[in-house]
Structure formats: structure tokens, C-alpha cells
Amino acid sequence: MKYFLHIIILIFSLVYSSHAVEEINLYTSRHYESDKELYKIFEQRYGIKVNYISSKGKVLIERIKSEGEGSPADVLIVVDAGNLWRVEQLGMFQEINSPLIKEALPEYLIGENNMWIALTKRARVIFYNPATTSKKDLHSLDYEDLSELKWKNKIAIRSSNNIYNQSLVASLIHRNGYDSTKIWMKKFIENFARKPQGNDRAQIIAVSKGEAHIAIANSYYIGLMLSGNQGVDQQKAAAKINIHFPNQKNSGTHMNISGAGILRNSPNYKNAVKFLEFLLSPEAQKHIIYNTFEYSVLENVEPHPLIRKFGISFKEDIKSIKKLGKNNARAVRMMDQLKWH
């Protein structure tokens, strides 16, 4: 009888395991509906269910920390290389072992020891209204030039608690050193047209209304606005605006990323690797950038036409991406000391 029960249990276990659902558990700070469409394509193609939780990056990181070794999270997606670096330093990622990923991405878009990868790129550019600011005024303009007196009361930018601005300052510290960047920042802040406020779209709108002559914001926001997805008013505001890519004669325009890593205690490691490989396929990359207006991490995938018209041959600052996290604390301290607010 005991032998018979062992046979029944064995058969039940084999049947159950053969029907066990393949899955990955994704924690993501990206909030695009188009990303969810991509997860469905992955599910249908590979038979791997994507369970996802969306929230702000800081919230997700704290959740994983509190879950400890029992965390069900397989993949974490966050915006900004600084955030990826921070998670890596916390020891929460493990190596991504994938020849396909190494072949697809250049070295500067892969974290140290293969702990994270970039999924999209973002350029932090200067927006201007040709009706109030001549293109000649922006010729060869670098971020460093924005401390000059000619830009007094003319610059719109969001607050210092924004990770995009923190990373821009971190890149300047890497490029020019802490002391030089501090001298620059003091004069730069004096050139603000108003107290930092709102999101990146708010800066673009301020320029369209003449509240500022130029604004610093991420490139993809104008694509979102021009597409009409943010409403007619924002579409009309964006139609007045053009883009200048700074630092073309020096290190290049500041670039940042959204990216992903596989968590240290991932219960579905192989599925997680397959998921990241899928996100780096030309098909998935085109789907992402044609819905979010970011730049692809693949050289053979061109930007959406709404972004392409502003230029695609600009020089990118690729040297500072991996340094953004390391310099973040110094950047924040400097911004606080000089009262960027």
C-alpha cells in the first residue's frame, strides 16, 4: 500500500510539474501602456507569463529590500543609470550571462560585471522657441555656457530633486571636476527665469509661452507632446519648439538610459534572461521607441519620425553614463548647498 501511494505521489508530481506555468516577476518604474503590449507579445511567443508591478523606482527598490531573500522579483526596470548603479551597490543584482546581449549592446550600455543593461536612451537637450531665440544664439552652445550673463532670467528647468538633473550635474562633475562645476552652477542658478517647478513638459510649455527663452529637458517629451497623446494644448505648444544638442564640439550631449537588471534572488533566472534578450530585439526596440519617443540602444533602429526630424547624427556623451551613480551624492550636495531648489 505504501509503495502504491509513493507511485501515485510521483505521478501527480510529474503531471503537476509538466503543467507548471512558466513565468517571470517584473518590477518596473516605466509607466507606458505600450510596454504592457510588449509583455503580451513576449507571453504569446515564449509561453512565459509576465507578472508585473509598476511603481516609482525608489518604492520598488525599498520593496525588494524589505522582501529580502524571499523576494519573488526576477527583473527590475528603472530609469536613470544612477538608480541602476545604486541597486548594484546594494548587492541586489546578479550577473546577466547572455552572449546575445553582449553582442547586441556596446560596452558603455552594460553595467560593471554585467550587472545591468540599458534598454533605451534619452538625451537631455536644450529646447528653444525660434520666435524668441535665434538658432545663431545657440551655435556651439554647451551646458557650460549656460552660466554666461547673456542667459540671465532666461532658463527654465525642473527642481534639484529630479534624478534627470542630478545625473546631468553628475556628468559635469565627471567631465569638469567638482570645483569647476560648483563655480558654474552658482552662475547657472542665477540665470533661472523662474523658481524650478513642474515636470519636463512644463519646461517646454514655459518656453512656448515666452516665460523662458530656453529649457533643459529630455528629448522624448517633445515627441509625446507632438503626438497628441498629451492633449491638443501640449501638441500646439510643442509645435513652436526646436531642439539644440549641446556639447557637440566637446564630449557630446548628456545621455541617460532606462535599464534593467536581474535580481540576486531571482526564482526564474533563465526566463529573466530570455525576457531581456527579447527587449533588445529589433522588433521590441522599434515597438518601444515608436511609442515612447526615446532612442534605441540598437544602432540599426532609427528614432520615431517626430524625433528624427530634430536630427539623429548628434554626438553623444557616452563616457559618463557609468559614473552618474558614483557622482550622484556629490551632485545632490552641491545642488542643495547652492539652493537650486
Steps between C-alpha positions, in 0.01 A plus 500: 500500500783737594674419170177572311463839672859591404418421135186718512693791654775464239249500212321803646830687535598428140162605366501819710853597401425444132211744526676753724471852362825653377521859622710801592425760764577851378528811715503808276502876543409550133135598468423465129197303379706405195741310726210285617419421137858381462467268800198337334700441181774334708244281680343383174834429336679319782220372720648685799254703705612850602376600845578868546481765768536867402607774739767763553856373499567587866183320609593185308855498633374531858249223437771262376716586800213427741415174323856380556612159378141395452431770241317363196644773277692381195557823306512862611462778243577856608579829329843660531842337515543652845215287635641187339838570656335545839323162480825339390682650799233357730594155371150438366597405142671192365702455181304484176659214310392538138719496187207649306486806725877550489486490122203737476623776733817711501709482816392841631137381521583200718565542872815389676528121523191469275274596790258714297424600143350800323164456329451852358695824476391858581675824403480799736484785253429871476156601373446843348235700317636631165259793530684632805843335485711494186672178400816712466484572874525126560781430258761282673319553830614265777340436838799682645405816305166525681676680787569801277329832575320497161268229639398702806132432585459282189534134610219265608583175673336271754602456864818353645320197642450376145736213414542626140651827622707324763652280231568797273697663781670168575616483138640854523689406817648203317597716204614824665567414864311593817642848559452619141146366493419682825621831357293437188188404695494815712476718189270254324244519782509881482382469138175319583193670355285375788510273802546137386160338472302240308611208286698505177192576292436805719842638405424463129161668547669788685721564196203482263322767708802728520546447875855390425724513194645151534428186704693189590297179472514148361460467126216248498255734672457709188413183307231415754363853469512518120325163471187648657501239776529776762215712361454769236641783711831320557512402133466865396763608752749239375442603139663838581817344640832382357791303651867583542746221581771645729871418525542385144860623486589347835385180669151504348139538615421355842342156461316290753314172481222286628636158582456168671673244715424150625451484875740300713229264629316463169298175504471498119847597379488333156163655422632839615795476261268405214276798583791747490626348175152551353492866608824555309370345179450743206126426508464587868727804476299644214178442692641683803642807329204543264276528806724680750714713262823398674815398312572135435808333646542320166682685223276365223172624654430863413296738717133575441454756216381762751839478670704426189413839349700673774814313394646155562870552434584692817797406716412315821684518831559130553787525748312623805201260504661250737620785725159656563422293808845541649476880470134529601553574871752774420263648242207508743713653775617774264148574379378528859789720609447745215119494547396371158169395664 
